[in-house]
Amino acid sequence: MTRLRLCLAALVAAVTLVACTADVPLQQQPKVDLGNFKLGHVIVISSKMKKGPVSRDATEEEWNAAVRKAVQDQLGRYQGDQYYNFGISVEGYALAPGGIPVIYNPKSLLILRVTVWDDARRVKLNETVHQLSVFEDTTSGSFWKGSGHARTKAQQMAGLSANAAEKIEDWLAEMHATNGWFDARPDGKAGDRPAMMGQPIPVQKTPGAVQGAIDATKAGGTAPAALPPVLPTGG
């Protein structure tokens, strides 16, 4: 009986520890070294996007909201004192519909182009727009049933956007490590806190640096001529 009480006590202690740990979501912990980085405006546009030949429909507003939220969740964890703004263009997507389980399970795809702007210096950090493509993760359910059967459209968009945000984070870490993108400025200028962080900004009220990001995002690059005629399968 004494041994049973000890086992139960240990179990209660373990559950309590897990409960306490769960109070601090993992996503709040910075993943990589981004120096003095702090997230400023996140401007997402989808006016140039193309839909894949085998895809569910999604509106510009849906993609803008999904990508913006994912980037804010991923990069909003960093608490440096220098603000950086993002101009992101959704170039193309494919949201897999219900396929034929096992035989044909199309995967979803998202293509983005990203420009990073230094808020205080009002200049963009990458002269060449950074393009990335991501696929959704495969689960046991999506592997056997197909993504279109296992996930709703909203779940597919959220998953793709989260994967893209993580890939952006890795790219920023690489640029910081090789080029010192987010090093402390010698002049100590940190930039003003954006008044409408991460929200759509009326053009007539937009600061010069942010308006430049909007204009460059709209004008920079072209959408892919076409998405793959047949999407990769298996998830």
C-alpha positions in Angstrom: 0.0 0.0 0.0 2.9 2.4 0.8 4.4 1.7 -2.6 1.1 2.4 -4.3 0.8 5.7 -2.5 4.3 6.6 -3.6 3.5 5.8 -7.2 0.4 7.9 -7.1 2.2 10.8 -5.5 4.9 10.6 -8.3 2.1 10.5 -10.9 0.4 13.6 -9.4 3.7 15.4 -9.3 4.4 14.6 -12.9 1.0 15.8 -14.0 1.4 19.0 -12.1 4.8 19.6 -13.7 3.3 19.1 -17.1 0.4 21.4 -16.3 2.8 24.1 -15.2 5.0 23.7 -18.3 1.9 23.9 -20.5 1.2 27.4 -19.3 4.1 28.7 -21.4 3.4 27.8 -25.0 6.5 26.6 -26.9 5.7 29.1 -29.7 6.5 32.0 -27.4 10.1 30.8 -27.1 12.5 32.4 -29.8 13.7 29.6 -32.0 16.9 31.1 -33.5 19.2 34.1 -33.0 17.8 37.2 -34.7 19.9 39.8 -32.9 17.9 43.0 -32.1 15.0 42.0 -34.4 11.4 43.0 -33.5 8.5 42.5 -35.7 6.9 45.7 -37.2 4.3 45.8 -40.0 3.4 42.6 -41.8 1.9 43.6 -45.2 0.5 40.7 -47.3 -1.0 41.0 -50.7 -2.4 38.3 -53.0 -3.5 40.3 -56.1 -1.0 38.4 -58.3 -1.6 34.9 -57.0 -2.4 32.0 -59.3 -4.4 28.9 -58.4 -3.1 25.5 -59.2 -5.1 23.3 -61.7 -6.2 21.0 -59.0 -7.2 23.1 -56.0 -9.9 24.3 -53.8 -10.8 28.0 -54.1 -9.4 30.6 -51.6 -9.9 34.4 -51.7 -7.2 37.0 -51.5 -8.6 38.1 -48.1 -8.3 34.5 -46.7 -4.7 34.2 -47.8 -3.8 37.6 -46.6 -5.2 36.8 -43.1 -3.7 33.3 -42.9 -0.2 34.4 -43.9 -0.2 37.5 -41.8 -1.3 35.6 -38.7 1.4 32.9 -39.2 4.2 35.4 -39.6 3.0 37.3 -36.5 2.8 34.1 -34.5 6.3 32.9 -35.6 8.2 36.2 -35.5 6.3 38.1 -32.9 8.2 36.1 -30.2 11.4 38.1 -30.7 11.7 41.1 -28.4 14.6 43.1 -29.8 14.5 46.9 -29.9 14.8 47.4 -33.7 11.7 47.1 -35.9 11.6 45.4 -39.3 8.7 45.5 -41.7 7.6 42.7 -44.1 6.2 43.0 -47.6 4.9 39.5 -48.6 3.2 38.6 -51.9 1.2 35.4 -52.3 2.3 34.2 -55.8 0.5 30.9 -56.1 -1.2 28.2 -54.2 -2.9 24.8 -54.5 -5.2 23.5 -51.8 -5.7 19.8 -52.5 -9.3 18.6 -52.9 -10.4 15.2 -51.9 -8.5 12.7 -54.1 -8.7 8.9 -54.4 -7.3 7.6 -51.1 -3.9 5.8 -51.4 -3.9 6.0 -55.2 -3.9 9.8 -55.7 -3.4 12.1 -52.7 -2.4 15.5 -53.9 -0.5 17.8 -51.5 -1.1 21.5 -51.0 1.4 24.1 -52.1 2.1 27.7 -51.3 4.5 30.1 -53.1 5.5 33.4 -51.5 7.8 36.3 -52.2 9.3 38.3 -49.3 11.0 41.6 -48.8 12.3 42.8 -45.4 12.5 46.6 -44.6 14.5 48.3 -41.8 12.0 50.6 -40.2 14.4 53.2 -38.8 16.7 53.4 -41.8 13.7 53.1 -44.2 15.6 50.8 -46.6 15.0 47.2 -47.7 17.5 44.6 -46.6 17.2 42.2 -49.5 17.6 43.9 -52.9 16.5 40.6 -54.6 13.0 39.5 -53.5 13.2 36.2 -51.7 10.9 33.5 -53.1 10.0 30.3 -51.2 7.7 27.4 -51.8 6.3 25.1 -49.1 4.2 22.0 -49.0 1.9 20.9 -46.1 3.0 18.4 -43.6 1.9 14.8 -44.0 0.0 13.0 -41.2 -1.1 9.4 -40.9 -4.6 10.6 -41.7 -3.7 12.7 -44.7 -1.3 10.0 -46.0 -4.1 7.4 -46.3 -7.1 9.6 -46.9 -5.5 12.5 -48.8 -5.2 16.0 -47.5 -8.5 17.1 -49.0 -10.3 14.4 -47.0 -8.4 14.8 -43.8 -8.2 18.6 -43.6 -10.6 21.5 -44.2 -9.5 24.4 -46.4 -8.8 26.6 -43.4 -6.6 23.9 -41.9 -4.7 23.5 -45.1 -4.1 27.3 -45.4 -3.1 27.6 -41.7 -0.6 24.7 -42.1 0.9 26.0 -45.3 1.2 29.5 -43.8 2.8 28.2 -40.6 5.4 26.2 -42.7 6.1 29.3 -44.7 6.6 31.5 -41.6 9.0 29.0 -40.2 10.9 28.9 -43.5 11.1 32.7 -43.4 12.4 32.6 -39.9 15.2 30.2 -40.9 16.1 32.5 -43.8 16.2 35.5 -41.5 18.5 33.6 -39.2 20.8 32.7 -42.1 20.9 36.4 -43.3 21.6 37.6 -39.8 24.4 35.1 -39.3 26.1 35.9 -42.6 25.3 39.6 -43.1 24.5 40.9 -39.7 21.0 42.0 -40.7 19.8 42.6 -37.2 22.9 43.8 -35.4 22.6 46.7 -33.0 22.9 50.0 -34.9 25.9 52.2 -34.0 23.6 55.3 -34.0 21.3 53.6 -31.5 18.2 54.3 -33.8 15.6 51.7 -33.0 12.7 53.1 -35.1 9.2 54.1 -33.9 6.8 51.5 -32.8 4.4 50.9 -35.7 1.0 52.3 -34.8 -1.0 49.4 -36.4 1.3 46.5 -36.1 0.4 43.7 -38.5 -2.8 45.3 -39.6 -3.8 46.6 -43.0 -2.7 50.2 -43.3 -4.6 52.9 -45.2 -2.3 54.1 -48.0 -2.9 57.8 -47.1 -1.8 57.2 -43.5 1.2 54.9 -44.2 4.7 56.0 -43.2 7.2 56.3 -46.0 9.1 53.1 -45.3 5.9 51.1 -45.0 4.4 52.6 -48.1 7.6 51.7 -49.9 7.2 48.1 -48.8 3.7 48.0 -50.1 4.6 49.5 -53.5 7.6 47.2 -53.8 5.6 44.2 -52.9 2.9 45.0 -55.5 5.4 45.7 -58.2 8.3 43.4 -57.4 8.6 40.2 -59.5 6.0 38.3 -61.4 3.8 35.4 -60.5 4.8 31.9 -61.7 3.7 31.3 -65.3 2.0 28.2 -64.1 1.9 25.9 -61.1 2.8 22.3 -61.5 0.1 20.6 -63.7 0.1 17.6 -61.3 0.7 18.2 -57.6 3.0 15.9 -55.7 1.1 13.2 -53.9 1.5 11.4 -50.7 -0.1 13.7 -48.1 
